[in-house]
Amino acid sequence: MLTPLAVAFDQAFLGPIAMTTNLFFLEYFKSWNYEQSKNNLTSKFWEGLSRSWSYWPFVSFVNLALIPFHYQAPFLYVCGFVWGIYLSYLQNCFTPECRSGKGSQIIDMKVHERGDT
């Protein structure tokens, strides 16, 4: 019974802190601009947090219910790696079109506009 409470606490309190820290400081260390970092945080926070809430509880359930104890740490490392890829995508995808899955079409149009084929 303690496990669902721990997952709920993690997602309700620690998840938003981790998302805030990640989005704000990755942008800040890239641009050294407080306002730009704050805008990055406000524009991407809810999207990232909602994806976190749909990903990590499922990972936690699978890890605790189905994965043998001696494989739990490697399983979480792989899931963390996948989550890191998503965070990198979220951080570096600048337009809503890109994040909605239409980014490849926009890139294709820009390549054709420049004449690169």
N, C-alpha and C positions, 0 to 999 in steps of 0.2 A: 504493500500500500504506500510505502514511502517513495517508490520510484515515480509514480505519476505526479506526486507533489514536487519532487525534485525537478522533473522535466517542466512542469508548469512554472515553478519559480525561475528556472533558467530562462525560459522563453519570455516570461513577463517582465523580468527585471534585468537580467544579464544580457539578453539578446539586444534590446534597444541600446544599452551602453556600448556593447561591442560594435554595433552598426554605426552609431554616432562617431565613435572613436575612429573606426576604419575610414568612413567616408570623409570626415573632416580632415584628419591628419594626412591621409594619402594625398589629398588635393593641396593641403597647406605645404607639405614638403616638396611638392612638385612646382607650385607657383609662388610660394612665400607671400601669399596675398590672403589676408583674413576674410575680406568680403567675398572673394571668389570661393573660398573654402566654405563659407557659410551658405552661399547660394548653391553650391554643389550638394551640401548636406540637405538643404530644404527641398531640392528638386528630386533627389534620389532616395531619401530616407524611407518613405512609406513603401515604395516599390521593393527595396531591398529587404525591409523588415517583413513584409507580407510573404516574400519568397522564403525568408528564413523560417517563418512560422509554418510554412507548408513543407519545408525540407527537414529541419532538424527534429521535430517530434517523431516523424516517420523513421528517421535514422536511429533515433534513440530507442524506439519501440523494437525495431528489427534487431538492433544490437543487443538489447537486454532480453528479448524473448526468444530469438532464434539462433544467435551466434554463440558458439561455445566460448567459454571464458577465455581460453588461451588465444582465441582469434579476435577478441573484442577490440583490443588496441590497434592491431593492423587494419581492421575494418574501419575504425574511426579515422585513422590516418588517411586512408583512401577517400573516405567521405569528406574529410577536411580539405584534401587536395582538390576534389571536385568543386567544393564550395569556394575555395580560393580562386579557381578559374572563373566561376560565376561573378565573384566580387571584382575581379580584374575586368571582366566584360562590362559590368555595371559602371565601374569607375571610368572606363575609357570610351564608352559609347555615349557620345555627346548629345544626340538628338532623340526625341521620342520615337521618330520613325525607325531609327536604328534599333532601339530597345523593343519595338513592336514586331521585329522580324523582317521589316522592309528595308533594312540597311543594305543588303546585298544589291537590291535594285537601285538604290541611290548611288552606290559605288559604281555599278555598271554604267549608269547614265553619265557620271562624271568622267569616267574613263573614255566613253565615246565622245563626250564634248571636247576633250583635249585632243582627240584623234589617236589615242593609244589603243591598239587592238590586240 
